Amino acid sequence: MVKTHLFVYKIILIGFISSTLFIPLYARTNSLNGKINKEGINIRADSTVFAKSIGVLKKGENVRIIKSRFDWYKIILPSRFTCYTSSAYLKKIGIKTARVKATILNLRFEPSLDSVIIGKVKENTIVHIVREQNGWTEIQGFPYLRGWVNKKFISFMPDRVQKLPPALNNKKENKIAAAKVISHSPNRKETKDYNYFTIEGTIYKLGRIENCPANYKLKNKFATFFLKIPEVYNVNNFLNKKVTVKGMRIYEGCSYIYIDKISLSK
């Protein structure tokens, strides 16, 4: 009986050690930047060479790695990629914006129900329209689209912290600041998406930074944050004013918040 108990304890211990060693390896990919090291690399719909190609990456292009599976990395597709979704599940709220009506809306590679699903969005998400045709709407897919790239075509690169404002260079100070001024958006709690934030501060224009898609910055008494605000928002109405923004933290050449809602603070 004692030997049996010892054997069970050993199995549990091995399982615990395995979980602490290997599971975090996958979790850590949530904070990894990568750079494509060869021209014309296919992005696959799944982690196999037999899966459909859903796009091509250029040599030197930065990608964000969010998951690892055998010889493949799952990435967030860069901001230049678009996708299709059924127009029936969108409610237009502007000339080039719409709100998702479905609980979960599939984003497809092509305008067809037979096309592969490359992303999903939740109800009430604001999407940005590219064009509409035959019951389908082409939208900007970033940051919701996903794809797989073979590991041999991705080289690791550190976050470009040296190009961030001084307030963001100090990791300890930034974590404290983030804890004080960033909260998870109430309407995203059910998604368990811990990269979705609500931030309050003053918006300013941001000068061009190499390989960084951010176009504005938000400052408050704790820190400075880079923002990517789509053109559909009339940002001039918010410049140099105190605002509340909501969006997803993205790592694509730099760390920034991709904004999907902005309003003047009360």
N, C-alpha and C positions, 0 to 999 in steps of 0.2 A: 504493500500500500504506500509506504514511504517513497519507494522508487518511482511509483506511478505519479505521486504528487510532484516529485522532483522533475520528472520528465515533462509534466504539464507546465510547471513553472519555467522550465528552460524554453519551451515553445513560446510561452507568453513573452518572455524576455527577448527572445529572438525577434518576435513580431514587433515588440516595442522599439527595439534598436533599428529594425528595418524601416519602421514608419518614420522615425526621427531622422534617419539618414537619407531615405529616398523620396519620401513625400515632399519635404521641403525643397528638394531639387526642382520639382515641378512648380511648386509655389513660387520659388525665386524667379522663375522666368517671367513673372508679372512685372518685374522691374528691369528687364533686359532690353537694351537697344541692340540692333544688329545692322550690318551694312552688307548689301549684296556685292559679292566679289567676282561676278561674271556677268557679261551682257546677255540679255534675253532669257532670263530664268522664268520658267513657268510657275504660276501659282495654281495649285491643284485644289479641287473641291474637297478632297479627302487625302489622307496620308498614304497615298500609293501612286506609283507612276501610271497606273491605269485609270486614275480618276480624271475627270474632265478638267482641262485647263481653263481657268476663269480670268486669266490675265497674264501679262508679262512684266517682269521687273527689270529695270536698267542697272547696269553696273554702277556701284557707288550710291545707289538709292538706300535711304535709311528706312528700316522697318521696326515695328514694335512686336516683340515676341511675347505671347501670352500663355503658351502651353508647349510641352514637349511630349512626343510619342515616338519611341524607337528612333528611326533616322530622320524624323521630320519635326519641324517647328510650325506651330500654328501662329499666324500673325494677324494683326489688324491691317486690312488693306489701306494703302495710302489714300490721301484725300482726293486724288484725281479720279478714283473709281466711282462709277455709278451703278445703279441696280434698278430693278423693275418690281412694281407691286400693283395689285388690282386697284383700280380707281374707286371701286365700290366701297372700299374700306378707308377711304380718306375723305375728310371734310375740309374743303378749301377755306382758309381764313385770310388769305391774301393773294395777290397776283401770282406769287411764286412760293407760297407756303401752304401747308396743309397739316391737319391734326389727325392722328391715327385713331380710328373708331373701333377697331378690333381689339380684343383682349391681348392677343399676340399676333402680329402681322409678319408673314413671311416675306423676305426680300429675295428676289430671284435674279439669276444671272441674265436671263432673257425674258421677254414678255410672253410667257407661256406657262401654263400650269404644269407642263412636263419638264420645265427647266429646273435645274438644280437650285436648291436653297442655299444662299451664301450669307444669310444674316437674318436677324429677327429684331423687331422693335415692339415695345410695350404700348398699351393704350395711352392716349393723350400725348404721345411723343410728337414734337413738331418736326416735320421733314421739309426739305427744300426741293422744290420741283424744278426739273430740267426741261421736260416736255411731256405732253399727253398724247396718246394715240391708241385708238381702237380698244378702249376700256382699260388700258394700262397706263401707268404713270411712271416715268423715269425720274428717279430722285438721286440726290447726292447721298451716297451710302456711308460716308465717314461719320462717326467712328464705329458703325455697327457691322460692317462686313468683315468676314473672316476667310482665311485660306491657308493652305499648307505649302511649305517650301522645304525642299531637302536640306538637311543641316550643312552639307558640304558647301553650299552656295551662300552661307551666311557667316560673316566674321563678326565677332563681338566687338562692341565699342562702348565706352563709358558714357554716362550722361554728360552733356556739355555744361557742367556746373560752372566752369570758368567764365562762361558767357552770360550767366544769370546776374541780376542785380546783387549788390553786396548782401542785402537782406536774405537772399536765398542761398548764398554760398555756405553759410553756417548751418549744417544739417540739424544741430541740436536746437538752435534758435528757430529754425523754420518749422520743426516739429511742434515746438511750443506754440508758435504763432498759429499754425494750422489748427491745432487743438482748440484755440480760443476763437478763431474767426471763421472756421469752416465747419459746417454741419451737414449731415447727410439729408438730402431733400426728402421731406415727409412723403411725397407722392412716389418715391422710389424705394421705400423701405421694403416692400414686398419682393423687390428684385435682388436684394442682398448684394447690390452693386456698390462696393465700397470705394469706387473711383468717381462716384457722382457726388458733387458738392454744391453747397450754397455759400456764396461769399458776398460780403458787403464792403464797399469802399468807393474810391473815386477813380473814374476811368480817364486815361490819357492815351494819346497816340504813341505808338512804338516804332522806332526806327527799324530799318531792315536788318535782320540778323541772319547770317548765312545758315542755310539748311534748317531754319526754324520757321514754321508756318504762322506763328503768332503775329497778330497785327495790332494789338492794343495791350495795354497793361493796366492793372488795377492795383491801387495802393491804399493801404490803411495803416493804422498806427503800429501794426505788428509785422507786416511784410509786404512784398511786392509780388504780384502774380502775373504771368503772361496769359493772354487770352487770344483765342481765335474766334472772331465774331463774323458770321456769314454776311455777305453783302445785302441780303434781304432785310436786315435790320438797319434802320436809319440811325447810325451811331452818332451822327452830329447832334442829335437831340439829347444825347447822354454825356457827351464829352465834358470833362472838368466838373462833373456833377456827381453827387453821391448816389450810387445805384446798388441794387441787389441783382446778382447774376447767378444762374444755375447752369451747370454743365458737367461734362465728364473730363477727368484728368487724362491727358494723352501724352505719350512719349514718342515723338516723331522728330528726331533731330534736336529737340529740347523738350522740357517739361512745360505744358501749358494746359489751360482749361478750354475745351471746345464748348462754346456757349449755345444753348438752345432756348434760353429765356433770359430776358433782361427787363428791368423795371426801375423807375426812380424810387429811391428809399423814402419812406414816410418820415 
